Amino acid sequence: MFSVRTETGSVSTDTERRARWLTVASRLVVLVLCCSVLWGVADAQQQRANVVCSSQGSDPTDHELELGSFLVIAPTDPVRAGDELRVTFSLRNVDSDPFNFTDEGVFVSTESPEGDGAYGRTAGGSSLEEGEIVSVDTEITVSGGTWVLWPAYRGEDDQNSPDLWHACSVAVEPLTPTPTATPTPTATPTATATPTATATPTETPTATPTATTTPTPTATPTPTPTETPTPTPTETPTATPTPTPTETPSPDVSVSFTPERPTVGDSVTFEASATNLPRDRPITYEWDFDGDGETDRTGPTVTYTFDAAGPASVTLTVGTDTGVVGSDEALVPVRGPITPFTRLVVATVGVLILVLTVQVAIEDPGIETDWDDTDRDDDSRSDDLLIDRITVLPSGVRDLGRETVVFENPGERQFDLSGVTVRSDRGHEYTFDWGVGIAPGASLTLVTGDVPERPGVVSWGATEPIWSGESERIVVTDVDGVTLVDAAVSELAEDTDGTTDSGANEGGGPVDSD
């Protein structure tokens, strides 16, 4: 007889393992979706604001005050009456002497259809030391028409900001739509003349005879009817159109760029397109990216990197040796870098993933890896696999339920038998199913015959004895063909007495046979 040491529940089925991994995968998918949604919200908030103007003073004023990040942001595009413009800017004293503000301080100055205005006053009566910064952040409700806004300040001894300093012009659409006039067709009357004849009746007087004379009656002449002449319609002469002389088409210059919505720090590629250019003339392409009137790049295709967010104006001038032939201006919507809100979202999601992953590992410490042949990790399996013994049937005995091979795992980790193959010299071969394993310090019995399987016992399902115990060898290889055990059966063989069961678990239960 022999005993088989087992650990109940040490061998996990494919279904259990897949269920555990599906749980982990579903949690990760939910986290990824949440991350995507939050990232989209952050990006939408970043893009929702329409940066109307963006400017930064590259050099300070005569009073050594330097402008930083003058922004005009609108909630809609185009800007409409009733919108609130958010205007922000900052001033820094780059002089060694302090700058003293009057009570008017620092503010946003405006010109609009409503008149001149000042918004967001701050720092009135204060002093700005060297390197110190004063900031303005205010909102202005605009009406229809054109608004001009610029940063302004008032200092002692008439040390004031330049008029229209870095001014921003905003066209505001009115709320009331312009009515569309419908033309009324004009009818042309037709005059019809009807002749009228007037007749005057003739009266014949009656003569009274006298004794002396016989009067002769006098006839009154009948007037001739008068006809009203028919008016003749006046015809309007048709104007003969004057032919327009054919002109030579003027040069057509345009600018394209990619990406269409770059972020600060991105390399933007600009391409020039020009048609109807003079022939046999050298063509020049000059690019101005900062609005200073100086050429920053030359050539039909150039690249440029913007260092500030907001709409950036890019001017292309195309010319020949005889002068400028055309130009075009493009407005590039440069987006700001990742906002602090987005960074917070990413950090939060990362912490959530870490916490939930640790929670899963704590709740399911027995998760096993169901690798396939290509992704199998050799470190996932203990290197300790021993064959404790092989029970060989005596000659003439056909009780296959008593012929067994007992495997042991003396290591400290689960030994994964998935895909492991057992071979004999006579061509017999058995491969363990996926999910079969041996717990640390436990054993597993492989029965030659077809017996019911239970924890610690698996069935080969053979119809004839496998082992002879003579010069035969047993070879065990893993899924990659690496040899784990190669030993002579005679060294491990244990004869049965023809009456004992093939084995029992630690509780003494027998192994059934056919």
matplotlib code that plots the C-alpha trace (Angstrom):
import matplotlib.pyplot as plt

x = [0.0, 1.0, -0.4, -1.0, -0.6, -3.0, -4.2, -7.9, -8.6, -4.9, -5.8, -7.9, -10.1, -9.9, -13.4, -12.4, -9.2, -10.8, -13.6, -11.0, -9.2, -12.4, -13.2, -9.8, -10.1, -13.6, -12.4, -9.5, -11.8, -14.1, -11.1, -9.9, -13.3, -13.6, -10.1, -11.1, -14.3, -12.5, -9.8, -12.4, -14.1, -10.8, -10.0, -13.5, -13.1, -9.8, -11.1, -14.5, -12.9, -12.3, -9.0, -9.8, -6.4, -3.1, -0.1, 3.0, 5.3, 8.8, 10.2, 9.1, 7.6, 9.5, 8.6, 10.2, 6.9, 6.8, 3.6, 3.0, 0.3, -2.4, -5.4, -8.9, -11.2, -14.8, -17.3, -18.5, -17.2, -18.2, -18.6, -22.2, -23.8, -24.3, -21.2, -18.8, -15.2, -12.6, -9.5, -6.3, -2.8, 0.1, 2.7, 6.2, 8.6, 12.0, 13.5, 15.6, 13.5, 9.9, 7.0, 4.3, 0.7, -1.9, -5.4, -6.4, -3.8, -3.9, -7.0, -8.4, -9.1, -11.8, -13.2, -16.7, -20.0, -20.9, -17.9, -14.6, -14.4, -12.1, -12.5, -10.9, -9.0, -6.4, -3.2, -4.5, -2.0, 0.4, 4.1, 5.6, 9.1, 11.7, 10.7, 7.2, 4.1, 0.6, -2.2, -5.7, -8.4, -11.8, -15.0, -16.6, -20.1, -20.0, -22.7, -22.9, -20.2, -16.4, -14.7, -11.0, -9.3, -5.8, -3.9, -3.4, -1.9, -1.5, 1.6, 2.8, 4.4, 2.2, 4.0, 1.1, 0.9, 1.0, -2.4, -3.7, -0.8, -1.1, -4.7, -7.1, -10.0, -13.1, -16.1, -19.3, -22.4, -25.7, -28.5, -31.2, -30.9, -30.9, -34.3, -34.3, -36.1, -38.5, -38.7, -42.2, -42.9, -43.9, -46.9, -46.8, -50.2, -51.6, -53.5, -56.5, -58.2, -61.9, -63.2, -66.3, -68.8, -71.2, -74.3, -76.4, -80.1, -81.5, -84.7, -87.0, -89.0, -92.7, -93.5, -96.8, -98.3, -99.3, -101.6, -98.9, -95.9, -95.0, -91.8, -89.1, -87.9, -84.2, -82.2, -79.8, -76.5, -75.7, -72.3, -69.8, -68.9, -65.5, -63.3, -60.8, -57.4, -56.0, -52.6, -49.6, -47.6, -44.1, -41.5, -38.5, -35.2, -33.2, -29.7, -26.9, -24.4, -20.8, -18.5, -16.0, -12.4, -10.7, -8.1, -5.0, -5.7, -3.7, -1.5, -3.3, -1.3, -2.6, -1.2, -1.9, -0.5, -0.6, -1.6, -4.7, -4.9, -1.4, -0.4, 2.3, 5.6, 4.4, 6.3, 3.9, 4.5, 3.5, 3.2, 2.8, 0.6, 0.8, -0.8, -0.6, 2.9, 5.2, 7.1, 10.8, 11.2, 12.8, 10.2, 10.8, 8.7, 9.0, 7.3, 6.6, 5.4, 5.5, 4.0, 7.1, 7.4, 10.7, 11.2, 11.5, 11.6, 12.1, 11.0, 7.7, 7.7, 8.8, 8.3, 7.7, 7.1, 4.9, 5.7, 2.4, -1.3, -3.9, -4.6, -1.3, -1.2, 1.2, 1.9, 3.3, 4.7, 5.5, 7.7, 10.0, 13.1, 10.7, 8.8, 5.9, 3.3, 1.0, 0.5, -1.7, -2.4, -3.3, -4.6, -3.3, -5.3, -2.5, -3.8, -2.3, -0.3, -2.0, -3.8, -3.5, -7.0, -5.9, -2.8, -5.0, -7.4, -4.5, -2.9, -6.3, -7.0, -3.5, -4.0, -7.4, -5.8, -3.1, -5.5, -7.9, -5.1, -3.8, -7.3, -7.8, -4.5, -5.4, -8.9, -7.8, -4.2, -4.7, -5.0, -3.2, -1.9, -3.5, -0.7, -0.7, 2.3, 3.8, 3.4, 4.3, 6.6, 9.2, 9.3, 5.7, 6.4, 8.5, 11.6, 11.0, 9.0, 9.8, 8.4, 7.9, 7.2, 5.6, 3.3, 3.9, 1.3, 2.6, 2.6, -0.9, -2.7, -5.0, -6.4, -5.3, -6.7, -3.8, -1.0, 0.0, 2.7, 2.9, 4.4, 5.6, 6.2, 8.8, 9.1, 7.5, 5.4, 2.5, 3.8, 1.8, 1.4, -0.6, 0.6, 3.2, 3.6, 4.5, 6.0, 7.1, 9.6, 6.7, 5.1, 2.5, 1.9, -0.3, -0.6, -2.0, -5.0, -4.6, -5.2, -3.8, -1.2, 0.5, 0.5, 3.7, 4.5, 1.6, 1.5, -0.7, -1.4, -1.7, -3.7, -3.3, -6.9, -10.1, -11.1, -13.2, -11.0, -10.9, -8.4, -5.0, -6.0, -6.1, -6.9, -4.7, -7.6, -5.4, -6.8, -3.6, -0.7, 1.9, 4.9, 6.8, 9.5, 12.3, 14.7, 11.9, 12.3, 9.8, 10.3, 8.4, 8.6, 7.0, 5.0, 8.2, 9.7, 12.2, 12.9, 11.8, 12.3, 14.2, 14.5, 14.5, 11.1, 12.9, 14.5, 11.0, 8.9, 6.9, 5.1, 1.5, 0.4, -2.6, -5.0, -4.4, -6.1, -4.2, -4.0, -5.8, -5.8, -4.9, -8.4, -8.0, -10.5, -9.8, -9.2, -11.9, -11.0, -12.9]
y = [0.0, 3.6, 6.9, 10.1, 13.4, 16.1, 19.6, 20.1, 22.9, 23.2, 22.6, 25.4, 24.8, 26.9, 28.3, 29.6, 31.1, 32.8, 34.1, 35.7, 37.3, 38.5, 40.3, 42.0, 42.9, 44.3, 46.5, 47.8, 48.5, 50.5, 52.5, 53.2, 54.4, 56.7, 58.0, 58.7, 60.5, 62.7, 63.4, 64.4, 66.7, 68.4, 68.8, 70.1, 72.7, 73.7, 74.1, 75.7, 79.0, 81.1, 83.0, 86.2, 87.9, 86.9, 89.2, 89.5, 92.5, 91.5, 94.8, 97.0, 100.5, 103.7, 103.2, 99.8, 97.9, 94.7, 93.2, 89.4, 87.2, 89.7, 87.4, 88.2, 85.1, 84.9, 82.1, 81.9, 82.2, 84.6, 87.0, 88.1, 91.0, 90.0, 87.8, 88.2, 88.6, 87.5, 89.8, 89.0, 90.4, 91.1, 93.8, 93.2, 95.9, 95.3, 98.5, 98.7, 101.6, 101.1, 102.2, 104.2, 104.0, 106.7, 105.9, 104.7, 101.9, 99.2, 98.4, 97.3, 100.3, 100.1, 102.0, 100.8, 102.1, 102.8, 105.1, 104.8, 102.6, 101.1, 97.7, 95.6, 98.4, 97.2, 98.3, 101.9, 104.0, 101.1, 100.7, 98.0, 96.9, 95.5, 92.0, 92.2, 91.5, 92.9, 91.1, 92.0, 89.4, 90.8, 90.2, 92.6, 92.3, 93.6, 95.0, 95.0, 96.7, 96.9, 96.9, 97.8, 96.6, 97.2, 97.0, 100.3, 101.9, 105.3, 106.3, 109.3, 112.2, 111.2, 107.9, 106.3, 103.4, 104.1, 104.6, 101.5, 99.5, 95.9, 96.8, 94.0, 94.6, 92.5, 92.5, 91.8, 90.6, 92.3, 90.3, 91.6, 90.0, 92.3, 92.1, 91.0, 93.5, 91.9, 93.8, 94.8, 94.3, 97.4, 97.1, 99.0, 100.5, 100.4, 103.5, 102.9, 105.8, 105.7, 108.2, 110.2, 111.7, 114.5, 115.4, 118.5, 118.1, 120.6, 122.5, 123.8, 126.8, 127.1, 130.1, 132.0, 133.3, 136.9, 138.6, 140.4, 138.2, 134.5, 133.9, 131.6, 129.1, 129.4, 126.2, 126.0, 124.3, 120.9, 121.0, 118.3, 115.7, 116.2, 113.0, 112.8, 111.6, 108.3, 108.9, 107.1, 105.1, 106.3, 103.5, 103.4, 102.9, 99.7, 100.5, 98.6, 97.1, 98.2, 95.2, 94.7, 94.4, 91.2, 91.6, 89.5, 87.4, 88.7, 86.3, 84.2, 83.5, 81.2, 79.6, 76.1, 74.5, 71.2, 70.4, 72.5, 73.0, 72.8, 73.0, 75.2, 73.5, 71.6, 71.9, 73.4, 73.0, 75.8, 75.5, 78.3, 78.1, 80.6, 80.8, 83.2, 84.2, 85.9, 83.5, 83.4, 85.3, 84.1, 83.7, 84.5, 83.4, 85.4, 84.5, 86.7, 84.7, 87.4, 90.4, 92.6, 93.0, 91.1, 87.9, 84.9, 82.1, 81.8, 79.2, 77.7, 75.1, 76.0, 74.9, 77.0, 76.4, 78.7, 79.4, 81.1, 80.1, 82.0, 82.9, 83.6, 85.7, 84.4, 86.6, 85.2, 87.6, 86.3, 88.5, 88.5, 90.6, 93.3, 93.6, 92.0, 90.2, 88.9, 88.1, 86.1, 86.0, 82.9, 82.8, 79.7, 78.6, 77.6, 75.6, 75.9, 73.0, 70.4, 72.3, 71.7, 70.2, 67.6, 66.8, 66.3, 64.0, 61.8, 61.6, 60.7, 58.0, 56.6, 56.3, 54.6, 52.0, 51.3, 51.1, 48.8, 46.6, 46.1, 45.4, 42.7, 41.1, 41.1, 39.7, 37.0, 36.0, 32.6, 34.0, 31.8, 32.7, 30.9, 31.4, 30.2, 28.6, 31.8, 33.9, 31.2, 32.5, 30.0, 31.7, 31.0, 27.3, 25.7, 23.9, 21.1, 18.2, 14.7, 11.3, 9.6, 6.1, 4.2, 1.2, -1.5, -4.3, -7.9, -9.8, -10.9, -8.5, -6.1, -3.9, -0.6, 1.3, 0.1, 1.2, 4.7, 7.4, 9.6, 13.1, 15.3, 19.1, 19.6, 23.3, 26.3, 27.4, 25.9, 23.7, 24.2, 21.0, 22.7, 21.2, 18.9, 15.6, 12.1, 9.6, 6.0, 4.2, 2.2, 5.2, 6.0, 9.6, 11.7, 15.5, 17.3, 19.6, 23.4, 24.4, 21.2, 21.8, 20.6, 22.7, 23.1, 19.9, 18.0, 15.2, 14.1, 10.6, 9.7, 6.5, 4.5, 3.3, 5.3, 6.3, 9.2, 12.2, 14.2, 16.6, 14.9, 12.1, 12.3, 9.6, 8.6, 6.7, 4.0, 0.6, -1.4, -1.2, 1.5, 0.5, -2.8, -2.0, -3.5, -1.3, 1.2, 5.0, 7.7, 11.1, 14.3, 17.5, 20.9, 22.7, 24.0, 20.5, 21.1, 17.8, 18.0, 14.3, 11.5, 8.3, 4.5, 3.0, 0.2, 2.7, 4.0, 0.9, -0.6, -3.9, -4.4, -7.6, -7.9, -7.1, -3.4, -0.3, 2.0, 4.7, 6.8, 10.4, 11.6, 10.8, 7.2, 7.3, 4.6, 5.3, 3.7, 1.5, 0.1]
z = [0.0, -0.3, 0.8, -1.1, 0.7, -0.7, 0.2, -0.4, -2.8, -3.9, -7.5, -9.1, -12.1, -15.3, -14.5, -11.1, -12.3, -15.3, -13.0, -10.8, -13.7, -15.2, -11.9, -11.9, -15.6, -15.2, -12.4, -14.5, -17.4, -15.2, -14.0, -17.5, -18.6, -15.6, -16.4, -20.0, -19.0, -16.4, -18.9, -21.5, -19.0, -18.2, -21.8, -22.6, -19.8, -21.2, -24.7, -23.8, -23.1, -26.2, -25.8, -27.7, -27.1, -25.6, -25.1, -23.1, -22.9, -24.1, -22.8, -19.9, -20.1, -19.5, -15.8, -15.7, -15.3, -17.4, -18.6, -18.1, -19.6, -20.7, -21.6, -22.8, -22.6, -23.8, -23.1, -26.7, -30.2, -31.7, -28.7, -28.2, -26.3, -22.7, -22.5, -19.7, -20.8, -18.3, -18.4, -16.6, -16.6, -14.2, -13.9, -12.4, -11.3, -13.0, -11.6, -8.5, -7.3, -6.0, -8.1, -6.3, -7.7, -7.3, -5.9, -9.4, -9.2, -11.8, -13.9, -17.3, -19.5, -22.2, -25.1, -26.3, -27.7, -24.0, -23.6, -21.8, -18.7, -16.1, -14.5, -11.8, -10.0, -7.6, -5.8, -5.4, -3.3, -2.9, -3.7, -5.9, -4.9, -7.2, -8.5, -6.9, -9.0, -9.0, -10.8, -12.1, -12.7, -13.6, -15.6, -18.0, -19.4, -23.0, -25.2, -29.0, -31.0, -30.9, -27.6, -27.1, -23.9, -22.6, -19.3, -17.6, -14.5, -12.9, -11.0, -9.1, -11.1, -14.1, -14.5, -16.4, -18.8, -22.5, -24.2, -25.9, -24.5, -25.9, -26.8, -27.7, -30.1, -29.6, -32.1, -30.1, -32.0, -31.0, -29.6, -32.0, -35.4, -38.4, -40.2, -43.8, -46.2, -48.7, -52.0, -53.1, -56.8, -58.7, -61.1, -64.5, -65.3, -68.9, -70.0, -72.3, -74.1, -74.9, -77.4, -76.3, -78.7, -77.5, -79.6, -79.2, -80.3, -82.8, -82.0, -84.8, -83.8, -84.9, -87.1, -86.4, -89.6, -89.9, -92.2, -94.1, -94.3, -94.4, -92.3, -93.5, -90.8, -89.9, -89.3, -86.4, -87.3, -85.5, -83.7, -84.7, -81.9, -80.3, -79.8, -77.0, -78.4, -77.1, -75.2, -76.5, -73.9, -73.3, -73.7, -71.4, -73.3, -72.4, -71.2, -73.0, -70.6, -70.8, -71.2, -68.4, -69.6, -68.7, -66.0, -65.3, -62.1, -59.1, -57.2, -54.6, -51.4, -48.6, -45.4, -44.0, -40.8, -38.9, -36.3, -36.5, -32.7, -31.3, -27.7, -26.2, -27.0, -30.1, -33.3, -35.9, -39.6, -41.9, -45.7, -48.2, -51.2, -54.0, -57.5, -60.4, -59.6, -62.1, -64.3, -64.6, -61.3, -58.1, -55.4, -51.7, -48.7, -45.5, -42.2, -39.2, -36.1, -33.4, -35.1, -34.8, -38.6, -38.7, -40.7, -38.4, -41.0, -44.8, -47.3, -48.5, -45.6, -42.1, -38.5, -35.4, -31.7, -29.7, -26.1, -25.1, -25.3, -27.2, -30.9, -32.5, -35.7, -38.4, -41.5, -44.8, -47.4, -50.9, -53.2, -56.1, -57.0, -58.1, -54.9, -52.9, -54.9, -52.1, -48.4, -46.1, -42.4, -40.4, -36.8, -34.9, -31.8, -29.5, -26.5, -23.1, -21.5, -19.2, -16.5, -12.8, -12.9, -15.4, -13.4, -10.3, -12.3, -13.5, -10.1, -8.5, -11.0, -10.6, -6.8, -7.3, -9.6, -7.1, -4.2, -6.0, -7.3, -3.8, -2.5, -5.2, -4.3, -0.6, -1.2, -3.7, -2.7, -4.5, -8.0, -10.4, -13.8, -16.8, -19.2, -22.8, -24.5, -25.7, -22.5, -19.9, -17.2, -16.0, -12.6, -12.0, -11.3, -8.6, -9.9, -7.3, -8.8, -7.6, -8.4, -5.0, -6.4, -9.3, -8.5, -11.1, -11.6, -11.4, -14.6, -15.6, -13.4, -15.3, -12.4, -14.0, -11.0, -8.9, -11.3, -10.3, -10.4, -7.3, -7.8, -4.9, -4.5, -1.8, -2.6, -1.0, -4.0, -6.0, -8.8, -12.0, -14.0, -16.8, -20.1, -18.4, -20.3, -18.9, -21.4, -21.3, -23.6, -25.1, -26.6, -23.9, -23.3, -20.9, -20.7, -17.6, -18.2, -17.7, -14.1, -12.5, -9.8, -6.6, -3.5, -1.5, 0.5, -1.1, -3.7, -6.6, -7.9, -11.6, -12.0, -15.2, -15.3, -15.8, -12.2, -10.9, -10.3, -7.1, -5.4, -5.4, -7.9, -11.7, -14.3, -17.3, -18.8, -20.4, -21.4, -20.7, -18.2, -18.8, -16.7, -16.9, -14.3, -16.3, -18.3, -19.0, -18.3, -17.3, -18.8, -17.7, -19.8, -19.5, -22.2, -23.8, -24.0, -21.2, -19.3, -15.6, -14.7, -16.5, -14.4, -14.6, -13.7, -11.8, -9.4, -8.5, -8.9, -6.1, -6.7, -5.5, -3.7, -5.9, -3.1, -2.1, -3.5, -5.7, -3.0, -0.5, 0.5, 3.9, 5.2, 4.0, 1.2, -1.5, -5.2, -7.3, -10.3, -13.2]

ax = plt.figure().add_subplot(projection="3d")
ax.plot(x, y, z, "-o")
ax.set_aspect("equal")
plt.show()
